[in-house]
């Protein structure tokens, strides 16, 4: 029985609407890593015939893995960036961990201004996350081994444009088609990433994109200084300006006292915890409540879902894409609203604390957060309080459990939350409002830069420039000074003195 003749129209109709592509068998072996998987070949990458393209490897002067060594949280050594410390295309200002290494290794792995960090290993959702590092006149910082440093040839490719392209939908398509999923994580080979063809945009457009990044970084620095100022004002209010916790390690307790507390671990009775409570008892105790009601997401509704990793060190929320309720994990059980404060209950991430602003009203967070309300303290001050050293220490004391230590809801009743004067609360509220406004403006600039790259690919460079101007004309570099005394910030006056959070020991930035 003979086969029917090939029907081109029927074949085209069958293929229409499918996420697939036709690849010649002879071309399958041309890939350097012999990619035969359908995920690699199914994605059709949009390119603009008006633009010139070049492989990324031809535009880089440095491509290298980071450092693999044990880290610490005690401030020993130099700060080290990990894969969860890249948000919104920028490296966080202050990494939370340190690594103790020799000077030779510091020089080898030290980040320079404008270095691009690429996340080569993570969950499928986060692999390929890219951020640019700005030195911001801080001391040396290095980077961990699951990050890759890209340094472009700045005569052809600016770091900011590279970051924006790899973060755009077209860059992400290129990255994810090259990703290799495994059981618990997804990996992408940097050598394959260097095979990505990137459009060579004009230097003028690249510089406009770079301007957005640099101004966004400046706004982040202002935001960080505003947060530092709130902590200084709070410390002054609580008479903790020069307070240092006791280093005494010995505490003698009666059996009756231990049985009443229900805690037999020595860490719970460290003298510094008694000192903190004695200091705070000089202030009236504020009332607060914890929202423990479970919420079941509606399967076909979209939600912003927040986990511990979505909270920056400064308390800013950095969400991921919206997800359908049916796709959320079972721990997504807390519906949150504007004006609440979310606070991690897990020992290793107690600093993950944030104020829920208007854009996250109706979002869902993990049940690893406490959702807090108070009638005695405004939300902005409650947020700053819960991130303060004295409240963090109390939370640390309350942690219990052998495998994953955490604070129980019942134990939160022992938390001594001091009432702060209305005048102090008003100052903190103004500063926190400015802090969030600066961060929001920063995100606006970064999103505009990324979208401009996409428009250049979809249309042309002129359309991208027009869009970028429409989104950024309201911002001027002179207006957003990192000096927190600038009038646009409307900073509340305080009696604390100089609150600037400066970091001495500035190093030169020249690449050697």
C-alpha positions, -999 to +999 in steps of 0.1 A: +000+000+000+015+033-011+017+063+012-004+093+004+014+123-011+027+149+013+000+176+019+019+208+028-013+227+037-025+200+061+010+198+077+010+236+081-025+235+097-014+207+121+017+227+132-001+260+136-005+271+172+019+245+186+050+255+205+073+236+183+098+241+155+111+220+126+149+213+127+169+195+101+185+163+114+218+173+099+218+205+121+212+186+154+249+177+158+261+212+150+255+224+186+287+222+207+269+203+235+248+182+211+214+195+223+188+170+212+162+180+238+129+195+225+131+224+251+161+238+233+147+237+198+110+244+205+115+281+213+115+305+184+136+335+193+125+368+178+152+388+160+151+422+143+165+422+108+174+459+112+199+452+140+233+436+139+239+406+163+270+391+178+276+362+201+281+372+237+315+354+239+328+379+213+318+408+236+333+397+269+367+403+283+362+383+315+339+353+323+347+334+356+331+314+384+330+327+420+345+314+452+336+281+469+343+283+507+324+281+540+306+313+549+297+330+582+272+355+596+296+369+622+313+395+601+345+376+598+363+383+565+347+401+535+311+402+524+302+376+498+273+377+473+251+347+470+224+338+444+196+352+465+212+387+468+203+399+433+171+417+430+156+439+402+188+436+381+209+451+409+231+434+434+219+441+470+239+469+487+249+447+517+253+409+515+244+391+547+272+366+548+310+368+550+339+346+539+373+346+556+399+344+528+435+355+522+443+388+505+453+370+473+419+354+470+402+387+478+420+403+449+411+374+426+374+374+434+369+411+443+340+427+424+347+459+405+322+486+396+300+475+367+307+437+370+277+417+359+267+386+381+248+358+365+231+331+385+240+297+369+223+274+395+189+278+412+153+268+408+139+269+373+122+302+381+154+319+393+182+304+372+196+331+349+188+359+373+213+387+364+224+418+383+250+446+380+273+454+409+280+490+418+308+495+443+291+525+460+324+534+477+322+503+499+349+479+510+357+447+491+330+423+481+334+389+465+310+364+450+301+327+455+307+299+431+271+295+418+274+330+404+294+338+372+311+372+366+307+387+331+328+417+322+319+431+288+341+450+264+328+485+272+337+498+237+310+474+223+287+465+252+279+484+284+273+464+315+239+479+321+227+470+286+240+434+290+221+431+323+189+445+308+191+422+278+197+390+298+168+401+321+144+409+292+119+383+280+141+376+250+172+371+271+153+349+295+140+328+265+176+323+254+188+314+289+159+290+297+161+271+265+197+263+274+189+254+311+192+218+322+167+208+349+175+182+375+157+169+406+161+198+430+175+226+408+182+239+373+216+246+359+228+266+329+263+263+315+279+297+311+297+285+280+263+280+264+251+314+276+281+329+258+266+314+226+236+337+229+234+363+201+228+398+214+217+428+193+244+455+190+224+485+200+238+520+193+261+535+220+235+563+224+207+539+234+230+518+255+241+550+274+204+559+280+198+525+294+230+528+316+217+562+329+185+545+341+205+519+360+229+544+376+201+567+387+182+537+400+212+527+420+215+562+435+179+560+446+186+527+463+215+542+482+192+571+493+166+545+504+192+526+524+203+558+541+167+566+550+163+532+566+196+537+586+183+570+598+151+554+611+172+529+632+193+557+646+162+577+656+147+547+672+179+539+691+179+574+704+143+572+715+149+540+734+181+553+750+202+526+732+227+549+714+257+535+732+243+502+744+263+470+738+248+436+747+265+417+776+291+391+766+286+372+798+279+336+791+270+323+825+235+325+840+223+307+872+185+299+873+164+278+896+148+246+885+113+262+892+121+291+869+133+267+841+102+245+844+080+276+843+097+288+811+096+253+796+131+259+782+161+238+792+185+251+766+213+273+779+211+297+750+177+309+762+191+322+795+219+343+782+223+375+803+220+398+773+183+388+770+176+399+806+194+432+799+172+439+769+140+432+788+151+454+817+159+482+793+126+480+775+105+478+807+112+514+811+086+519+783+050+511+783+043+477+766+026+481+733-002+458+722+000+438+690-018+409+673-008+381+650-031+371+621-032+333+621-062+328+599-054+304+570-065+314+535-071+290+507-061+305+473-088+304+446-074+280+419-079+303+389-071+337+405-037+353+401-017+362+432+015+379+442+032+353+464+059+363+488+085+340+504+114+348+527+137+353+497+114+381+484+123+404+513+155+426+508+178+434+537+163+469+540+128+455+543+117+462+507+095+436+490+109+423+457+081+400+443+084+375+415+058+370+388+021+365+397+010+329+400-023+311+397-037+299+430-036+263+419+002+266+412+010+280+447+027+257+473+007+245+503+026+269+526+009+299+508-017+304+534-015+340+546-036+368+529-020+401+537-032+437+535-018+472+533-005+485+567+004+451+581+040+440+589+052+406+579+080+391+599+099+358+594+094+332+622+124+311+610+156+315+630+180+318+601+160+346+585+145+367+613+157+398+596+132+392+567+107+418+578+087+441+556+059+467+556+029+457+533+024+487+510-006+494+488+006+475+458+008+442+478-027+445+494-043+411+487-010+393+482-003+359+497+027+351+519+042+319+532+030+307+566+067+311+576+058+347+582+040+363+612+014+388+600+014+416+626-009+445+635-008+470+663-032+497+675-005+514+696+022+518+669+019+529+633+029+503+607+060+521+596+074+522+632+063+486+639+083+476+608+114+495+620+110+482+656+108+446+645+141+450+625+159+467+654+187+448+672+167+446+705+136+431+689+157+408+667+175+395+698+142+388+716+130+369+685+163+349+685+157+340+722+122+327+714+133+303+687+130+267+695+132+233+676+160+210+667+157+206+629+143+240+618+143+264+648+115+289+647+093+311+669+059+297+678+028+319+678+022+312+715+058+323+724+053+356+707+032+366+737+065+369+756+078+395+731+081+429+749+072+456+723+079+491+737+056+520+730+073+548+711+062+584+714+039+599+688+066+624+677+091+597+671+066+576+653+058+605+630+094+610+621+099+574+614+067+572+593+079+601+571+113+585+565+099+551+557+074+567+533+104+584+515+123+552+516+096+533+498+091+562+473+128+561+464+127+524+459+095+526+438+112+552+415+142+529+412+120+500+400+103+523+375+136+533+360+149+497+358+117+483+343+118+511+317+154+502+308+144+465+303+113+473+283+133+497+260+156+467+251+125+447+242+110+475+221+143+479+202+141+442+193+103+443+185+104+476+166+135+497+163+159+519+183+140+551+177+108+536+193+129+524+222+144+559+227+110+575+225+096+551+251+126+556+274+122+594+273+085+592+281+093+571+312+123+589+325+118+626+317+105+631+352+138+621+367+169+642+368+202+631+382+208+663+402+174+660+419+182+626+434+213+632+454+225+606+478+228+634+504+198+627+526+196+664+535+184+673+500+151+691+502+132+668+478+134+641+505+115+662+531+135+645+558+121+650+593+145+668+615+158+649+645+180+655+675+202+625+670+230+642+652+247+629+621+229+598+609+247+592+577+256+555+574+290+558+559+314+530+552+350+539+554+380+521+538+372+531+502+393+511+477+403+519+442+382+505+415+406+501+386+407+466+371+441+450+372 
